[in-house]
């Protein structure tokens, strides 16, 4: 079973890989990726990489409703849980 903490770590890892200025910076999941300096392409990259690593797909309409990193992690975590319980 994948934990919420593991999902958060994957998102943070992809955020740092995409935005080099965040290397070694404490990432506050209550903030949005834009607050951390991500542009729209960076956000797409972080979300795409995270979904690929977690082997889940999230509808774009769901992603558009998110305000911060915690909400993204919750959404991805929910999808991972549904996938794991279905298999």
Gaussian input, Z-matrix of N, CA and C with variables (Angstrom, degrees):
# hf/3-21g

backbone

0 1
 N
 C     1     B1
 C     2     B2     1     A1
 N     3     B3     2     A2     1     D1
 C     4     B4     3     A3     2     D2
 C     5     B5     4     A4     3     D3
 N     6     B6     5     A5     4     D4
 C     7     B7     6     A6     5     D5
 C     8     B8     7     A7     6     D6
 N     9     B9     8     A8     7     D7
 C    10    B10     9     A9     8     D8
 C    11    B11    10    A10     9     D9
 N    12    B12    11    A11    10    D10
 C    13    B13    12    A12    11    D11
 C    14    B14    13    A13    12    D12
 N    15    B15    14    A14    13    D13
 C    16    B16    15    A15    14    D14
 C    17    B17    16    A16    15    D15
 N    18    B18    17    A17    16    D16
 C    19    B19    18    A18    17    D17
 C    20    B20    19    A19    18    D18
 N    21    B21    20    A20    19    D19
 C    22    B22    21    A21    20    D20
 C    23    B23    22    A22    21    D21
 N    24    B24    23    A23    22    D22
 C    25    B25    24    A24    23    D23
 C    26    B26    25    A25    24    D24
 N    27    B27    26    A26    25    D25
 C    28    B28    27    A27    26    D26
 C    29    B29    28    A28    27    D27
 N    30    B30    29    A29    28    D28
 C    31    B31    30    A30    29    D29
 C    32    B32    31    A31    30    D30
 N    33    B33    32    A32    31    D31
 C    34    B34    33    A33    32    D32
 C    35    B35    34    A34    33    D33
 N    36    B36    35    A35    34    D34
 C    37    B37    36    A36    35    D35
 C    38    B38    37    A37    36    D36
 N    39    B39    38    A38    37    D37
 C    40    B40    39    A39    38    D38
 C    41    B41    40    A40    39    D39
 N    42    B42    41    A41    40    D40
 C    43    B43    42    A42    41    D41
 C    44    B44    43    A43    42    D42
 N    45    B45    44    A44    43    D43
 C    46    B46    45    A45    44    D44
 C    47    B47    46    A46    45    D45
 N    48    B48    47    A47    46    D46
 C    49    B49    48    A48    47    D47
 C    50    B50    49    A49    48    D48
 N    51    B51    50    A50    49    D49
 C    52    B52    51    A51    50    D50
 C    53    B53    52    A52    51    D51
 N    54    B54    53    A53    52    D52
 C    55    B55    54    A54    53    D53
 C    56    B56    55    A55    54    D54
 N    57    B57    56    A56    55    D55
 C    58    B58    57    A57    56    D56
 C    59    B59    58    A58    57    D57
 N    60    B60    59    A59    58    D58
 C    61    B61    60    A60    59    D59
 C    62    B62    61    A61    60    D60
 N    63    B63    62    A62    61    D61
 C    64    B64    63    A63    62    D62
 C    65    B65    64    A64    63    D63
 N    66    B66    65    A65    64    D64
 C    67    B67    66    A66    65    D65
 C    68    B68    67    A67    66    D66
 N    69    B69    68    A68    67    D67
 C    70    B70    69    A69    68    D68
 C    71    B71    70    A70    69    D69
 N    72    B72    71    A71    70    D70
 C    73    B73    72    A72    71    D71
 C    74    B74    73    A73    72    D72
 N    75    B75    74    A74    73    D73
 C    76    B76    75    A75    74    D74
 C    77    B77    76    A76    75    D75
 N    78    B78    77    A77    76    D76
 C    79    B79    78    A78    77    D77
 C    80    B80    79    A79    78    D78
 N    81    B81    80    A80    79    D79
 C    82    B82    81    A81    80    D80
 C    83    B83    82    A82    81    D81
 N    84    B84    83    A83    82    D82
 C    85    B85    84    A84    83    D83
 C    86    B86    85    A85    84    D84
 N    87    B87    86    A86    85    D85
 C    88    B88    87    A87    86    D86
 C    89    B89    88    A88    87    D87
 N    90    B90    89    A89    88    D88
 C    91    B91    90    A90    89    D89
 C    92    B92    91    A91    90    D90
 N    93    B93    92    A92    91    D91
 C    94    B94    93    A93    92    D92
 C    95    B95    94    A94    93    D93
 N    96    B96    95    A95    94    D94
 C    97    B97    96    A96    95    D95
 C    98    B98    97    A97    96    D96
 N    99    B99    98    A98    97    D97
 C   100   B100    99    A99    98    D98
 C   101   B101   100   A100    99    D99
 N   102   B102   101   A101   100   D100
 C   103   B103   102   A102   101   D101
 C   104   B104   103   A103   102   D102
 N   105   B105   104   A104   103   D103
 C   106   B106   105   A105   104   D104
 C   107   B107   106   A106   105   D105
 N   108   B108   107   A107   106   D106
 C   109   B109   108   A108   107   D107
 C   110   B110   109   A109   108   D108
 N   111   B111   110   A110   109   D109
 C   112   B112   111   A111   110   D110
 C   113   B113   112   A112   111   D111
 N   114   B114   113   A113   112   D112
 C   115   B115   114   A114   113   D113
 C   116   B116   115   A115   114   D114
 N   117   B117   116   A116   115   D115
 C   118   B118   117   A117   116   D116
 C   119   B119   118   A118   117   D117
 N   120   B120   119   A119   118   D118
 C   121   B121   120   A120   119   D119
 C   122   B122   121   A121   120   D120
 N   123   B123   122   A122   121   D121
 C   124   B124   123   A123   122   D122
 C   125   B125   124   A124   123   D123
 N   126   B126   125   A125   124   D124
 C   127   B127   126   A126   125   D125
 C   128   B128   127   A127   126   D126
 N   129   B129   128   A128   127   D127
 C   130   B130   129   A129   128   D128
 C   131   B131   130   A130   129   D129
 N   132   B132   131   A131   130   D130
 C   133   B133   132   A132   131   D131
 C   134   B134   133   A133   132   D132
 N   135   B135   134   A134   133   D133
 C   136   B136   135   A135   134   D134
 C   137   B137   136   A136   135   D135
 N   138   B138   137   A137   136   D136
 C   139   B139   138   A138   137   D137
 C   140   B140   139   A139   138   D138
 N   141   B141   140   A140   139   D139
 C   142   B142   141   A141   140   D140
 C   143   B143   142   A142   141   D141
 N   144   B144   143   A143   142   D142
 C   145   B145   144   A144   143   D143
 C   146   B146   145   A145   144   D144
 N   147   B147   146   A146   145   D145
 C   148   B148   147   A147   146   D146
 C   149   B149   148   A148   147   D147
 N   150   B150   149   A149   148   D148
 C   151   B151   150   A150   149   D149
 C   152   B152   151   A151   150   D150
 N   153   B153   152   A152   151   D151
 C   154   B154   153   A153   152   D152
 C   155   B155   154   A154   153   D153
 N   156   B156   155   A155   154   D154
 C   157   B157   156   A156   155   D155
 C   158   B158   157   A157   156   D156
 N   159   B159   158   A158   157   D157
 C   160   B160   159   A159   158   D158
 C   161   B161   160   A160   159   D159
 N   162   B162   161   A161   160   D160
 C   163   B163   162   A162   161   D161
 C   164   B164   163   A163   162   D162
 N   165   B165   164   A164   163   D163
 C   166   B166   165   A165   164   D164
 C   167   B167   166   A166   165   D165
 N   168   B168   167   A167   166   D166
 C   169   B169   168   A168   167   D167
 C   170   B170   169   A169   168   D168
 N   171   B171   170   A170   169   D169
 C   172   B172   171   A171   170   D170
 C   173   B173   172   A172   171   D171
 N   174   B174   173   A173   172   D172
 C   175   B175   174   A174   173   D173
 C   176   B176   175   A175   174   D174
 N   177   B177   176   A176   175   D175
 C   178   B178   177   A177   176   D176
 C   179   B179   178   A178   177   D177
 N   180   B180   179   A179   178   D178
 C   181   B181   180   A180   179   D179
 C   182   B182   181   A181   180   D180
 N   183   B183   182   A182   181   D181
 C   184   B184   183   A183   182   D182
 C   185   B185   184   A184   183   D183
 N   186   B186   185   A185   184   D184
 C   187   B187   186   A186   185   D185
 C   188   B188   187   A187   186   D186
 N   189   B189   188   A188   187   D187
 C   190   B190   189   A189   188   D188
 C   191   B191   190   A190   189   D189
 N   192   B192   191   A191   190   D190
 C   193   B193   192   A192   191   D191
 C   194   B194   193   A193   192   D192
 N   195   B195   194   A194   193   D193
 C   196   B196   195   A195   194   D194
 C   197   B197   196   A196   195   D195
 N   198   B198   197   A197   196   D196
 C   199   B199   198   A198   197   D197
 C   200   B200   199   A199   198   D198
 N   201   B201   200   A200   199   D199
 C   202   B202   201   A201   200   D200
 C   203   B203   202   A202   201   D201
 N   204   B204   203   A203   202   D202
 C   205   B205   204   A204   203   D203
 C   206   B206   205   A205   204   D204
 N   207   B207   206   A206   205   D205
 C   208   B208   207   A207   206   D206
 C   209   B209   208   A208   207   D207
 N   210   B210   209   A209   208   D208
 C   211   B211   210   A210   209   D209
 C   212   B212   211   A211   210   D210
 N   213   B213   212   A212   211   D211
 C   214   B214   213   A213   212   D212
 C   215   B215   214   A214   213   D213
 N   216   B216   215   A215   214   D214
 C   217   B217   216   A216   215   D215
 C   218   B218   217   A217   216   D216
 N   219   B219   218   A218   217   D217
 C   220   B220   219   A219   218   D218
 C   221   B221   220   A220   219   D219
 N   222   B222   221   A221   220   D220
 C   223   B223   222   A222   221   D221
 C   224   B224   223   A223   222   D222
 N   225   B225   224   A224   223   D223
 C   226   B226   225   A225   224   D224
 C   227   B227   226   A226   225   D225
 N   228   B228   227   A227   226   D226
 C   229   B229   228   A228   227   D227
 C   230   B230   229   A229   228   D228
 N   231   B231   230   A230   229   D229
 C   232   B232   231   A231   230   D230
 C   233   B233   232   A232   231   D231
 N   234   B234   233   A233   232   D232
 C   235   B235   234   A234   233   D233
 C   236   B236   235   A235   234   D234
 N   237   B237   236   A236   235   D235
 C   238   B238   237   A237   236   D236
 C   239   B239   238   A238   237   D237
 N   240   B240   239   A239   238   D238
 C   241   B241   240   A240   239   D239
 C   242   B242   241   A241   240   D240
 N   243   B243   242   A242   241   D241
 C   244   B244   243   A243   242   D242
 C   245   B245   244   A244   243   D243
 N   246   B246   245   A245   244   D244
 C   247   B247   246   A246   245   D245
 C   248   B248   247   A247   246   D246
 N   249   B249   248   A248   247   D247
 C   250   B250   249   A249   248   D248
 C   251   B251   250   A250   249   D249
 N   252   B252   251   A251   250   D250
 C   253   B253   252   A252   251   D251
 C   254   B254   253   A253   252   D252
 N   255   B255   254   A254   253   D253
 C   256   B256   255   A255   254   D254
 C   257   B257   256   A256   255   D255
 N   258   B258   257   A257   256   D256
 C   259   B259   258   A258   257   D257
 C   260   B260   259   A259   258   D258

   B1=1.4672
   B2=1.5354
   B3=1.2857
   B4=1.4597
   B5=1.5268
   B6=1.3308
   B7=1.4714
   B8=1.5263
   B9=1.3365
   B10=1.4627
   B11=1.5314
   B12=1.3395
   B13=1.4664
   B14=1.5294
   B15=1.3418
   B16=1.4628
   B17=1.5310
   B18=1.3319
   B19=1.4684
   B20=1.5272
   B21=1.3390
   B22=1.4632
   B23=1.5267
   B24=1.3278
   B25=1.4645
   B26=1.5300
   B27=1.3271
   B28=1.4695
   B29=1.5237
   B30=1.3292
   B31=1.4729
   B32=1.5338
   B33=1.3330
   B34=1.4697
   B35=1.5234
   B36=1.3334
   B37=1.4674
   B38=1.5331
   B39=1.3280
   B40=1.4658
   B41=1.5247
   B42=1.3188
   B43=1.4624
   B44=1.5299
   B45=1.3213
   B46=1.4701
   B47=1.5334
   B48=1.3449
   B49=1.4699
   B50=1.5273
   B51=1.3298
   B52=1.4662
   B53=1.5252
   B54=1.3263
   B55=1.4757
   B56=1.5263
   B57=1.3197
   B58=1.4643
   B59=1.5280
   B60=1.3423
   B61=1.4736
   B62=1.5299
   B63=1.3260
   B64=1.4655
   B65=1.5262
   B66=1.3231
   B67=1.4664
   B68=1.5278
   B69=1.3336
   B70=1.4578
   B71=1.5181
   B72=1.3272
   B73=1.4707
   B74=1.5263
   B75=1.3279
   B76=1.4627
   B77=1.5265
   B78=1.3247
   B79=1.4634
   B80=1.5212
   B81=1.3309
   B82=1.4655
   B83=1.5289
   B84=1.3491
   B85=1.4617
   B86=1.5347
   B87=1.3258
   B88=1.4628
   B89=1.5259
   B90=1.3313
   B91=1.4759
   B92=1.5176
   B93=1.3217
   B94=1.4656
   B95=1.5182
   B96=1.3283
   B97=1.4722
   B98=1.5220
   B99=1.3358
   B100=1.4696
   B101=1.5238
   B102=1.3490
   B103=1.4705
   B104=1.5232
   B105=1.3355
   B106=1.4650
   B107=1.5281
   B108=1.3377
   B109=1.4581
   B110=1.5242
   B111=1.3334
   B112=1.4617
   B113=1.5260
   B114=1.3346
   B115=1.4628
   B116=1.5310
   B117=1.3204
   B118=1.4620
   B119=1.5327
   B120=1.3336
   B121=1.4677
   B122=1.5253
   B123=1.3338
   B124=1.4690
   B125=1.5268
   B126=1.3259
   B127=1.4630
   B128=1.5358
   B129=1.3212
   B130=1.4725
   B131=1.5307
   B132=1.3260
   B133=1.4668
   B134=1.5311
   B135=1.3261
   B136=1.4703
   B137=1.5250
   B138=1.3311
   B139=1.4702
   B140=1.5310
   B141=1.3372
   B142=1.4739
   B143=1.5286
   B144=1.3240
   B145=1.4677
   B146=1.5285
   B147=1.3156
   B148=1.4700
   B149=1.5232
   B150=1.3305
   B151=1.4656
   B152=1.5291
   B153=1.3353
   B154=1.4673
   B155=1.5343
   B156=1.3276
   B157=1.4694
   B158=1.5210
   B159=1.3246
   B160=1.4706
   B161=1.5300
   B162=1.3415
   B163=1.4685
   B164=1.5289
   B165=1.3339
   B166=1.4678
   B167=1.5248
   B168=1.3225
   B169=1.4652
   B170=1.5169
   B171=1.3275
   B172=1.4602
   B173=1.5268
   B174=1.3276
   B175=1.4697
   B176=1.5260
   B177=1.3269
   B178=1.4682
   B179=1.5310
   B180=1.3296
   B181=1.4709
   B182=1.5303
   B183=1.3386
   B184=1.4713
   B185=1.5263
   B186=1.3342
   B187=1.4690
   B188=1.5254
   B189=1.3298
   B190=1.4658
   B191=1.5273
   B192=1.3272
   B193=1.4694
   B194=1.5322
   B195=1.3170
   B196=1.4669
   B197=1.5254
   B198=1.3369
   B199=1.4676
   B200=1.5218
   B201=1.3375
   B202=1.4665
   B203=1.5289
   B204=1.2990
   B205=1.4627
   B206=1.5275
   B207=1.3260
   B208=1.4693
   B209=1.5197
   B210=1.3280
   B211=1.4662
   B212=1.5216
   B213=1.3230
   B214=1.4675
   B215=1.5277
   B216=1.3263
   B217=1.4686
   B218=1.5246
   B219=1.3321
   B220=1.4721
   B221=1.5252
   B222=1.3230
   B223=1.4614
   B224=1.5315
   B225=1.3289
   B226=1.4600
   B227=1.5286
   B228=1.3220
   B229=1.4679
   B230=1.5296
   B231=1.3232
   B232=1.4670
   B233=1.5278
   B234=1.3386
   B235=1.4655
   B236=1.5263
   B237=1.3191
   B238=1.4719
   B239=1.5280
   B240=1.3347
   B241=1.4649
   B242=1.5240
   B243=1.3431
   B244=1.4685
   B245=1.5225
   B246=1.3272
   B247=1.4629
   B248=1.5270
   B249=1.3480
   B250=1.4634
   B251=1.5346
   B252=1.3394
   B253=1.4584
   B254=1.5332
   B255=1.3282
   B256=1.4735
   B257=1.5309
   B258=1.3377
   B259=1.4745
   B260=1.5188
   A1=109.78
   A2=115.71
   A3=121.81
   A4=108.52
   A5=116.86
   A6=120.03
   A7=110.19
   A8=115.07
   A9=120.07
   A10=110.00
   A11=116.12
   A12=120.93
   A13=111.01
   A14=116.47
   A15=120.00
   A16=110.60
   A17=115.99
   A18=120.32
   A19=109.34
   A20=117.30
   A21=121.90
   A22=110.40
   A23=117.58
   A24=121.27
   A25=111.19
   A26=116.86
   A27=120.79
   A28=110.00
   A29=117.00
   A30=120.74
   A31=109.64
   A32=117.48
   A33=121.11
   A34=110.91
   A35=116.37
   A36=122.03
   A37=110.09
   A38=116.45
   A39=120.49
   A40=111.08
   A41=117.50
   A42=122.11
   A43=110.00
   A44=116.78
   A45=121.38
   A46=110.72
   A47=116.94
   A48=120.32
   A49=110.98
   A50=116.40
   A51=121.42
   A52=111.58
   A53=117.39
   A54=121.77
   A55=108.36
   A56=115.17
   A57=120.67
   A58=113.53
   A59=116.95
   A60=119.79
   A61=111.74
   A62=117.79
   A63=120.83
   A64=112.69
   A65=117.01
   A66=121.58
   A67=109.52
   A68=116.51
   A69=121.21
   A70=114.90
   A71=117.76
   A72=121.71
   A73=108.78
   A74=116.78
   A75=120.91
   A76=108.00
   A77=117.15
   A78=121.44
   A79=109.31
   A80=115.46
   A81=122.01
   A82=108.26
   A83=117.85
   A84=120.23
   A85=113.66
   A86=118.00
   A87=120.46
   A88=111.05
   A89=116.93
   A90=121.46
   A91=110.38
   A92=115.31
   A93=119.31
   A94=109.07
   A95=115.72
   A96=119.24
   A97=110.09
   A98=117.06
   A99=120.33
   A100=110.06
   A101=117.15
   A102=121.18
   A103=110.87
   A104=115.94
   A105=121.20
   A106=112.43
   A107=116.47
   A108=120.31
   A109=115.49
   A110=117.14
   A111=120.07
   A112=110.42
   A113=115.86
   A114=119.12
   A115=107.45
   A116=117.87
   A117=119.81
   A118=112.64
   A119=117.60
   A120=119.82
   A121=111.48
   A122=116.38
   A123=120.85
   A124=109.92
   A125=116.25
   A126=121.31
   A127=109.95
   A128=116.21
   A129=120.30
   A130=109.73
   A131=116.46
   A132=121.42
   A133=111.50
   A134=116.90
   A135=121.63
   A136=110.20
   A137=116.29
   A138=120.91
   A139=110.11
   A140=117.37
   A141=121.24
   A142=111.24
   A143=116.42
   A144=120.70
   A145=111.24
   A146=116.24
   A147=120.55
   A148=110.81
   A149=116.93
   A150=120.39
   A151=110.33
   A152=116.50
   A153=120.54
   A154=110.53
   A155=116.51
   A156=120.10
   A157=111.97
   A158=116.24
   A159=121.07
   A160=112.07
   A161=116.49
   A162=122.95
   A163=112.00
   A164=115.89
   A165=121.44
   A166=109.23
   A167=115.41
   A168=121.47
   A169=107.47
   A170=116.18
   A171=121.76
   A172=107.37
   A173=117.71
   A174=119.55
   A175=111.68
   A176=115.42
   A177=121.31
   A178=111.50
   A179=116.97
   A180=120.73
   A181=110.81
   A182=116.69
   A183=121.10
   A184=110.38
   A185=115.79
   A186=120.65
   A187=111.86
   A188=116.57
   A189=120.45
   A190=112.98
   A191=117.29
   A192=121.60
   A193=112.68
   A194=117.16
   A195=120.65
   A196=112.87
   A197=115.13
   A198=120.93
   A199=113.21
   A200=117.32
   A201=118.79
   A202=111.53
   A203=115.77
   A204=122.08
   A205=110.84
   A206=117.81
   A207=120.59
   A208=111.59
   A209=116.69
   A210=119.97
   A211=111.16
   A212=117.19
   A213=121.21
   A214=109.78
   A215=116.54
   A216=121.47
   A217=109.68
   A218=117.50
   A219=120.91
   A220=111.11
   A221=116.62
   A222=121.66
   A223=110.76
   A224=116.66
   A225=120.39
   A226=111.28
   A227=116.23
   A228=121.55
   A229=110.51
   A230=117.36
   A231=121.96
   A232=110.10
   A233=115.69
   A234=119.73
   A235=111.92
   A236=117.00
   A237=121.23
   A238=109.72
   A239=116.46
   A240=120.59
   A241=111.47
   A242=116.08
   A243=120.52
   A244=110.21
   A245=116.88
   A246=121.38
   A247=110.26
   A248=116.55
   A249=120.47
   A250=111.61
   A251=117.47
   A252=118.99
   A253=111.75
   A254=116.81
   A255=121.31
   A256=111.80
   A257=115.63
   A258=117.13
   A259=113.60
   D1=134.71
   D2=178.26
   D3=-86.88
   D4=130.56
   D5=-179.91
   D6=-89.55
   D7=163.27
   D8=177.26
   D9=-62.10
   D10=-36.79
   D11=178.85
   D12=-60.71
   D13=-40.15
   D14=178.83
   D15=-64.28
   D16=-40.27
   D17=178.52
   D18=-63.36
   D19=-44.27
   D20=178.82
   D21=-59.83
   D22=-43.15
   D23=179.89
   D24=-62.86
   D25=-40.23
   D26=178.73
   D27=-63.34
   D28=-44.67
   D29=179.84
   D30=-63.33
   D31=-45.85
   D32=179.57
   D33=-60.74
   D34=-43.48
   D35=-179.50
   D36=-60.32
   D37=-45.06
   D38=179.86
   D39=-68.31
   D40=-33.02
   D41=177.72
   D42=-64.80
   D43=-45.39
   D44=179.55
   D45=-67.86
   D46=-38.21
   D47=177.71
   D48=-63.33
   D49=-34.71
   D50=-176.52
   D51=-83.99
   D52=-39.16
   D53=-177.91
   D54=-116.63
   D55=96.29
   D56=-173.45
   D57=-59.79
   D58=-27.56
   D59=-179.18
   D60=-63.73
   D61=-16.55
   D62=-178.43
   D63=-86.37
   D64=-2.86
   D65=178.95
   D66=-56.08
   D67=122.88
   D68=178.44
   D69=77.12
   D70=3.54
   D71=-179.89
   D72=-95.62
   D73=139.97
   D74=176.08
   D75=-71.99
   D76=121.12
   D77=-178.30
   D78=-94.79
   D79=119.07
   D80=179.45
   D81=-88.13
   D82=111.69
   D83=-176.69
   D84=-66.97
   D85=-10.05
   D86=177.39
   D87=-78.92
   D88=-11.16
   D89=179.86
   D90=-93.90
   D91=160.40
   D92=176.66
   D93=-85.30
   D94=162.15
   D95=177.43
   D96=-65.25
   D97=-32.46
   D98=177.83
   D99=-63.14
   D100=-39.97
   D101=177.20
   D102=-58.37
   D103=-30.60
   D104=-177.70
   D105=-88.95
   D106=4.25
   D107=175.26
   D108=99.94
   D109=9.20
   D110=-179.66
   D111=-81.69
   D112=138.08
   D113=171.83
   D114=-93.82
   D115=179.40
   D116=-174.73
   D117=-62.86
   D118=-35.45
   D119=177.43
   D120=-67.38
   D121=-38.13
   D122=177.24
   D123=-61.17
   D124=-43.33
   D125=-177.86
   D126=-63.63
   D127=-44.19
   D128=177.94
   D129=-59.63
   D130=-43.07
   D131=179.82
   D132=-62.12
   D133=-46.81
   D134=-179.53
   D135=-61.39
   D136=-47.13
   D137=-178.15
   D138=-65.74
   D139=-45.07
   D140=-179.24
   D141=-61.24
   D142=-47.17
   D143=-179.99
   D144=-63.28
   D145=-41.04
   D146=179.90
   D147=-64.73
   D148=-43.81
   D149=179.01
   D150=-64.08
   D151=-40.95
   D152=179.65
   D153=-62.21
   D154=-46.16
   D155=179.65
   D156=-62.73
   D157=-37.80
   D158=-177.92
   D159=-86.63
   D160=-7.79
   D161=-179.72
   D162=58.61
   D163=44.43
   D164=175.74
   D165=-130.67
   D166=159.07
   D167=174.37
   D168=-123.13
   D169=134.89
   D170=179.42
   D171=-120.40
   D172=130.15
   D173=178.99
   D174=-59.29
   D175=139.56
   D176=-179.37
   D177=-55.98
   D178=-36.57
   D179=-179.69
   D180=-59.69
   D181=-36.24
   D182=177.55
   D183=-67.75
   D184=-40.94
   D185=-178.15
   D186=-65.66
   D187=-33.03
   D188=-178.30
   D189=-66.87
   D190=-17.80
   D191=-177.51
   D192=-85.83
   D193=-8.00
   D194=-172.06
   D195=-80.38
   D196=140.08
   D197=179.80
   D198=-108.01
   D199=-23.33
   D200=-177.17
   D201=-150.51
   D202=177.00
   D203=-176.31
   D204=-66.07
   D205=-38.98
   D206=178.11
   D207=-56.74
   D208=-41.93
   D209=179.86
   D210=-65.71
   D211=-38.58
   D212=176.16
   D213=-62.31
   D214=-46.40
   D215=-179.73
   D216=-60.96
   D217=-44.61
   D218=179.19
   D219=-60.30
   D220=-44.21
   D221=-179.59
   D222=-63.52
   D223=-47.56
   D224=178.50
   D225=-63.47
   D226=-42.42
   D227=-179.44
   D228=-61.60
   D229=-44.35
   D230=178.48
   D231=-58.83
   D232=-44.85
   D233=179.61
   D234=-64.83
   D235=-38.98
   D236=177.91
   D237=-63.56
   D238=-44.31
   D239=179.99
   D240=-61.00
   D241=-43.60
   D242=179.31
   D243=-62.44
   D244=-42.31
   D245=-179.03
   D246=-65.66
   D247=-45.00
   D248=-177.62
   D249=-67.14
   D250=-35.64
   D251=-179.31
   D252=-76.54
   D253=-20.82
   D254=179.11
   D255=-80.07
   D256=-23.17
   D257=-175.92
   D258=-93.65

